[in-house]
Every structure is written in structure tokens, then in C-alpha cells.
Amino acid sequence: MSDRRLSGLSVRLVASLPVHLVVITFAVLLSAPLFASTPALVLVSIDGFRHDYLDIHAAPHITSLAKAGVRVGRLKPIYPPNTFPGHLSLITGVGPEVHGIVDNSFCHRARHDCYRMGMGAKDPSWLKATPLWNWVKRQGFKSATYFWPESDALWGGDQPDHFFPYDKSVSYTKRVRQVVDWLALPEPERPRLITLYFSAVDSAGHRYGPLAPQTAEAVAEVDARIGDLMRGIKQLGSDRANVLIVSDHGMAEITGKHAIKASDLPNPKGFNRMVSHSRVRYYATDPQSVSRVDELMIDLKARSGGRWQTLNAAESLALGGVDEQTVADIMLTTSSPRSFVRRSMAASATEGSHGYLLSDPQMDAFAVAYGPAFKEGMVVTQAHQLDVFPVAAVVMGLAAPTNLPSDGGNLLNALRTRAD
């Protein structure tokens, strides 16, 4: 049946309904797929892919997709721009303070416990909200993940139909081959959503810095696998899948000359101190240490010498990404090329990191979209990570949850309409 006949049938159907059902029916029609047979969505994360890497590193396959489809100039991250909170905001459509994972590691007062990356697989009570793969299942479709932070965890008692416990050693070629195999399944068994994750660019950026030739090599490696993925999709039929490539954060250059040694910072008894390149957080662990927070604040401010800001809990809450239970009593935050280091770093060394304040443009991520649901040759100047979930839902022909903070924002402009 043609789109025109379907459209006419829809109008006659709505006209025949009682008035109280018309609003509900139009909501369903608006969220319906743009095509008679809805393609799958392959959601790809390239960890640590900075917004401008397409301009400074050679990535011919991704660049080709960006030119033929949609490129987001800057995908603004949540705070803090780190791997686990960023990925979980992408996949749940809510901020870290809502989905529960406010950093790669953090402490929770009410739980009297601290989270480390991947702990949700053993204790899913850390995880709140609903990930996209479970939302797809609730709508009656299959979902599959070839890695994503916490994708092997039992969120709300449910998991993707197909998933693997994270194993960094699995080759990127094998991951892509499995994605293509999933796309080749007959439609009733074919996942409507597939996630795919690559960490090489982030790893190289950390070790060598964002502008290093080794980081360029990592970009080229992932780009080649994207090329494999697109060839596999083309062989199955170009309408088999939409592809949305995103990243969780950018990457800033840090130098040994500007390193701040964690060993030079106080580490008093009664405080849980968490050190990362961009931040140091102090959590008071007992009533006695709570009473010493102000004293420690004064000491840390005196040591700063302009190298970091010393924030209390209220000031940290104002930055977003935490709640009353997870905010540190004291947080030190610095800016690149400075970083806090727990090991010796040669003065001449150059590395990379993230997690800095969102005012640093180097923290901005990227996105590229290609497929039958997306416009051709379009640039979206800026979108936000929280736009990804609702737009992904539309692409898959599903209604998004009504309680999301974004309706898709600027990213909605990337979508075709029936008129297109």
C-alpha cells in the first residue's frame, strides 16, 4: 500500500474515532516509523572522539557519512564529561543525578558505599532510569548490544536480548561482524536497536594526547571498522539500518610541566579522597571528619596558588550531575593543561584527559548520522547528549518516555519528514 493511501486511511480512521481518542491516536501516528518497514538503529559510540577530530585526523569513512548524511558540529556533554556518566546519559536520556552514575567512581552517603566502573553488573541497584535497549523491548522489539557501559547489567530486572560481558580484547572486526549478522536476521528476530562501542580513540588520547599521531592512528583504526560496517549494511540493503555515531566527551591536552602531584595534597584520615586528572573529591566518612570539612577547605585553598578551584558541596551541586547523596564535601577542579596526577610525569610529557568544566570547548563530543531516516548533507551546529534518546526513539518508530528533559532539541532537525 502506498504512503498516500496509508495517509488517507489514517485520516478516515481518526475521523471515525470518538473525540476522547483522537489525541491519543495522533500521538501514535506522530511517533510511527517514517517508512513502511522500519530500519534498525545502530548506535555507535567512539569513546573520547572530540568534536573536531574529523577536521584534524583522517577518517575518510566517517567523513563521507557526515557529508552524505548529518554532522553535529558540537554534541554538548553532560557534567562531568566522563565515560560512564556520559554513556549512561546518552542511553537513558537523563542526567547523571537521575540515572545514578554520577562519575566513573564516586561515593554514596546513604549506601555507605562507593561505586567503581562496571559495578552495576554485580549490583544493579546502582542503576536508575531505563536504558534505550530495555525501552525498545518494552515496545515489543528486540535489542542487542556489543558493549556499552553497563549494557550487561540487569537494569530494572531486564537486559538486552543479545549482549556480551565487556571484554576489551574482543577485536573490532569481530564486533562489527556480529552487528552485521544481527542485521541479517529475519525481521521478527532482527533487533530494532543495536549498540556498538569502540574505546581505542579514548585510550590513545589519554596516553599520547589529542593531537598525537598515535591518536590519529586510533581514529583511522575505528574509521576502517565503520567502513566495514557500512559495507555490510549496503550488502543487506541500504534501507536495513540507520546509523548514529556519537561520543561521550572530548579530550584536552595535559602536560607534565603543569602536573599537580596528588602526593602533595592532604589525604587526612576520615576522608575518602578520589583523584582524577581534572578533579579531586573529598568525602567525609564519619561525624568527626564532617566537623573538619571547613578546616580542610581553608587548607586546600591556601595550597592552591591559582592552580585549582576549591568548591564546597553547594558549589559542586550547582555544576550539575550530582545529588545530595553523591556530592563531595569538597571538590578541587582544575583546567587543562593542568591535571592532578597520582604518578610521576616527566615535565616534557604530553597526555590527554577529560572531565573538565563544560566551559572548556575541548570537552565537546561529536555525532554523525546516516540512513533513510536522516537528511542528506546537513550540518547541525550544536545538539546535546540528552537529545539522543528521544531522537533514537523517533528513528525506530517508537514514542519516547514522557519524562525526559529533552524532546530531541536541535537533533530533531536532522530527521527527514514524509515530505522529504
C-alpha positions in Angstrom: 0.0 0.0 0.0 1.4 3.4 -0.9 2.2 6.1 1.7 -0.6 8.3 0.1 -3.2 5.5 0.6 -1.9 4.9 4.1 -2.2 8.6 4.9 -5.7 8.7 3.6 -6.7 5.6 5.6 -5.2 7.2 8.7 -7.3 10.4 8.3 -10.5 8.4 7.8 -9.7 6.2 10.8 -9.1 9.3 13.0 -12.3 10.9 11.8 -14.3 7.9 12.8 -12.9 7.8 16.4 -14.7 9.2 19.5 -13.3 12.6 20.4 -11.5 11.4 23.5 -9.4 9.0 21.5 -8.3 11.5 18.8 -5.4 13.0 20.8 -4.0 9.5 21.6 -4.3 8.4 18.0 -2.4 11.4 16.7 0.4 10.9 19.3 0.8 7.3 18.0 0.8 8.4 14.3 3.4 11.1 15.0 5.7 8.5 16.6 5.1 6.0 13.9 8.0 5.0 11.6 8.7 7.2 8.6 8.9 4.1 6.4 6.7 1.1 5.9 9.3 -1.3 7.2 11.3 0.4 10.0 15.1 0.1 9.7 17.1 -0.9 12.7 19.1 1.7 14.5 22.8 1.0 15.0 24.0 3.4 17.8 27.8 3.5 17.7 29.9 5.1 20.4 33.5 6.1 19.7 34.8 6.9 23.3 36.7 10.1 23.6 36.2 11.3 20.0 36.5 15.1 20.2 34.2 17.3 18.2 36.9 18.4 15.8 38.7 15.1 15.3 37.1 14.8 11.8 38.9 18.0 10.9 42.3 17.2 12.4 42.6 13.5 11.9 41.9 11.5 8.7 38.7 9.5 9.0 37.5 9.1 5.4 34.6 6.7 6.1 33.1 8.8 8.9 33.7 12.0 7.0 31.9 10.5 4.0 28.9 9.7 6.2 29.0 13.2 7.6 28.9 14.8 4.2 26.2 12.4 2.8 24.1 12.5 6.0 24.2 14.7 9.1 27.1 16.1 11.1 26.6 17.6 14.5 29.3 20.3 14.9 29.3 20.0 18.7 27.5 17.5 20.8 27.4 19.1 24.2 28.1 16.7 27.0 26.6 16.4 30.5 28.7 17.2 33.5 31.0 15.6 34.3 32.2 14.8 30.8 33.4 11.3 31.7 32.9 7.9 30.2 30.3 6.2 32.5 28.0 9.2 33.3 28.2 10.3 29.6 27.3 7.0 28.1 24.5 6.4 30.6 23.0 9.8 29.8 23.2 9.0 26.1 21.4 5.7 26.6 18.8 6.8 29.2 18.1 10.4 28.1 18.5 11.8 31.6 21.3 13.4 33.6 23.7 11.5 35.9 21.8 12.7 39.0 18.8 10.8 37.7 20.3 7.6 36.2 22.5 7.3 39.3 26.1 7.0 37.9 27.5 10.5 38.6 31.1 9.7 37.7 33.4 6.8 36.8 33.8 6.5 40.6 32.0 8.2 43.4 30.7 7.6 47.0 27.1 7.5 48.1 26.3 8.6 51.6 23.0 6.7 52.2 24.5 3.5 50.8 27.8 3.9 52.8 29.5 2.6 49.7 31.4 3.8 46.7 30.8 2.9 43.0 33.5 1.9 40.5 33.2 1.4 36.8 31.1 -1.6 35.9 29.8 -2.4 39.3 26.2 -2.4 38.0 26.7 -5.8 36.6 27.1 -7.2 40.1 24.8 -4.8 41.9 22.2 -3.2 39.6 20.7 -1.2 42.4 23.2 1.5 41.5 21.4 1.9 38.2 18.3 4.1 37.8 16.2 5.2 34.8 15.6 3.0 31.8 18.2 2.4 29.1 17.2 2.5 25.5 17.7 -1.2 24.9 15.1 -2.0 27.6 12.7 0.7 26.3 12.8 -1.0 22.9 12.0 -4.3 24.5 9.0 -2.8 26.3 7.6 -1.8 22.9 7.8 -5.4 21.7 11.0 -5.3 19.7 14.4 -7.0 20.1 17.5 -5.2 21.2 21.2 -6.1 21.1 24.4 -4.6 22.5 28.0 -5.2 21.5 29.3 -3.3 24.5 28.2 -0.1 26.1 29.0 0.9 29.7 26.7 -1.2 32.0 25.0 -2.9 29.0 25.4 -6.3 30.6 23.7 -5.2 33.9 20.2 -6.1 34.9 18.6 -2.7 34.8 15.2 -2.9 36.5 15.2 -6.7 36.1 15.8 -6.6 32.3 18.6 -6.9 29.8 19.0 -6.7 26.0 18.0 -9.8 24.1 21.6 -10.1 23.0 24.6 -8.8 24.9 28.2 -9.7 26.0 30.0 -9.0 29.2 32.6 -6.3 28.4 35.8 -7.7 27.1 38.3 -5.1 25.7 40.3 -7.8 24.0 37.5 -8.7 21.5 38.6 -7.4 18.1 36.7 -4.6 16.5 36.4 -6.7 13.4 34.5 -9.4 15.3 32.2 -6.8 16.9 31.3 -5.3 13.5 30.8 -8.8 12.0 28.3 -9.7 14.8 26.4 -6.4 14.3 26.0 -7.2 10.6 24.9 -10.8 11.5 22.2 -9.3 13.7 21.1 -7.1 10.9 20.8 -10.1 8.6 18.3 -11.8 10.8 14.7 -12.1 9.5 12.6 -9.1 10.6 10.8 -10.8 13.6 14.1 -11.7 15.1 16.2 -8.7 13.9 17.0 -6.2 16.7 15.4 -2.8 16.3 18.3 -1.4 18.3 22.0 -2.4 18.2 24.7 -0.6 20.2 28.4 -0.8 19.3 31.3 0.5 21.3 35.0 1.4 20.5 37.5 2.6 23.1 40.7 2.9 21.1 40.4 6.6 20.4 39.9 7.4 24.1 42.8 5.2 25.1 45.2 6.8 22.6 44.1 10.3 23.5 44.8 9.7 27.2 48.2 8.1 26.6 49.5 10.4 23.9 47.3 13.5 23.8 44.5 14.5 21.4 46.8 15.8 18.6 49.4 12.9 18.7 50.0 10.7 15.6 49.1 7.6 17.8 45.6 9.2 18.3 45.3 9.7 14.6 46.1 6.0 14.1 43.4 5.1 16.6 40.9 7.3 14.7 42.0 5.6 11.4 41.5 2.1 13.0 38.0 2.8 14.2 37.2 4.6 10.9 38.2 1.5 9.0 35.7 -0.6 11.0 33.0 1.9 10.4 33.7 1.4 6.7 33.3 -2.4 7.2 30.0 -1.8 9.0 28.7 0.4 6.2 29.7 -2.1 3.5 27.9 -4.9 5.5 24.8 -2.7 5.7 25.0 -1.9 2.0 25.1 -5.6 1.1 22.0 -6.3 3.1 20.2 -3.2 1.6 20.7 0.4 2.3 17.3 0.6 4.0 18.2 -2.1 6.5 19.6 0.3 9.1 20.1 3.9 10.3 23.5 4.6 11.8 24.0 7.2 14.6 27.6 7.6 15.7 28.2 9.6 18.9 30.9 10.1 21.5 30.7 10.7 25.3 33.2 13.5 25.7 36.1 15.3 24.1 39.8 15.3 25.1 42.1 18.0 26.4 45.9 18.1 26.3 47.7 17.9 29.6 51.4 18.4 30.2 53.9 17.2 32.8 55.0 20.8 33.2 51.6 21.6 34.6 51.0 18.4 36.6 49.8 18.7 40.2 51.0 15.8 42.3 48.3 14.2 44.4 51.0 13.3 46.9 51.4 17.0 47.6 47.7 17.2 48.6 46.4 16.4 52.1 44.9 12.9 52.5 43.5 13.1 56.0 42.1 10.2 58.0 38.3 10.1 57.9 38.0 11.3 54.3 37.7 9.2 51.2 39.8 11.0 48.6 39.1 10.3 44.9 41.7 11.7 42.4 41.2 12.1 38.7 43.1 14.3 36.2 40.5 17.0 36.2 39.2 16.8 39.8 39.9 15.7 43.3 37.0 14.9 45.6 36.9 14.6 49.4 34.1 12.6 51.0 33.8 12.8 54.8 33.2 9.3 56.1 32.2 9.9 59.8 30.7 12.7 62.0 34.2 13.7 63.3 35.5 14.3 59.7 32.4 16.2 58.8 33.3 18.6 61.6 36.7 19.1 59.9 35.5 19.9 56.4 35.8 23.7 56.9 39.3 23.3 58.2 40.3 21.2 55.2 38.7 23.7 52.8 40.9 26.5 54.3 44.0 24.4 53.9 43.2 23.4 50.3 42.5 27.0 49.3 45.8 28.1 50.8 47.7 25.5 48.9 46.1 26.3 45.5 48.2 29.2 44.3 45.7 29.6 41.5 46.2 26.1 40.2 42.7 24.9 41.2 39.3 26.0 42.5 38.2 24.7 45.8 34.4 24.1 45.9 32.1 23.2 48.7 29.1 20.8 48.3 26.7 23.6 47.4 29.0 24.9 44.7 29.5 21.4 43.3 25.7 20.8 43.2 25.4 24.0 41.2 27.5 22.4 38.4 25.0 19.6 38.0 25.5 15.9 37.6 25.2 15.0 41.3 22.6 15.0 44.1 22.7 15.4 47.9 23.8 11.8 48.4 26.6 11.8 45.9 28.1 15.3 46.0 31.6 15.5 47.6 32.1 17.6 50.7 35.0 19.3 48.9 36.0 19.3 45.3 39.1 20.6 43.6 38.7 21.3 39.9 41.4 22.5 37.6 41.7 23.4 33.9 43.9 22.0 31.1 46.8 21.8 30.5 46.9 21.3 34.3 46.0 17.9 35.8 46.1 16.1 39.1 48.4 13.1 38.8 49.0 10.0 41.1 52.2 9.0 39.4 55.4 10.8 38.2 55.0 12.6 34.9 58.0 14.0 33.0 57.9 17.7 32.6 58.2 17.2 28.8 55.4 14.7 28.7 52.1 15.4 26.8 49.0 13.3 27.5 45.2 13.8 27.4 42.2 13.8 29.7 38.6 15.0 30.2 36.2 15.6 33.0 36.9 19.4 33.0 34.3 22.1 33.3 31.9 22.4 30.4 33.2 25.9 29.7 36.2 24.1 28.1 35.3 23.6 24.4 37.7 20.6 24.3 35.1 18.6 26.3 32.6 18.8 23.4 31.7 15.5 21.8 30.6 14.7 18.2 27.8 13.0 16.3 27.3 11.8 12.7 24.0 10.3 11.4 23.3 8.5 8.2 20.5 6.4 6.8 17.0 6.6 5.4 15.6 8.4 8.5 18.2 11.2 8.3 18.5 14.2 5.9 21.3 14.4 3.4 24.2 16.9 3.5 23.1 18.7 6.7 25.1 20.3 9.5 23.5 20.7 12.9 25.7 23.3 14.6 25.0 22.1 18.1 23.0 19.5 19.9 23.1 17.9 23.4 23.7 14.3 24.6 20.2 14.3 26.1 18.8 14.8 22.6 20.0 11.4 21.5 17.5 9.1 23.3 14.3 10.9 22.1 15.6 11.1 18.5 16.7 7.5 18.6 13.1 6.6 19.6 11.6 8.5 16.7 14.0 6.9 14.2 12.9 3.5 15.5 9.3 4.4 15.2 8.7 4.4 19.0 7.4 7.0 21.4 9.9 8.2 23.9 9.2 8.3 27.6 7.2 11.4 28.6 9.5 12.4 31.5 12.7 13.1 29.5 14.3 16.5 29.8 14.7 16.8 26.0 12.2 16.3 23.2 15.2 15.9 20.8 16.2 19.5 20.6 18.2 20.6 17.6 18.9 16.9 16.7 15.3 16.7 15.5 16.2 18.9 12.6 18.4 16.0 11.3 15.3 13.8 10.6 13.6 13.5 7.4 9.8 14.1 7.2 7.4 12.3 4.9 7.6 15.4 2.7 11.4 14.8 2.2 
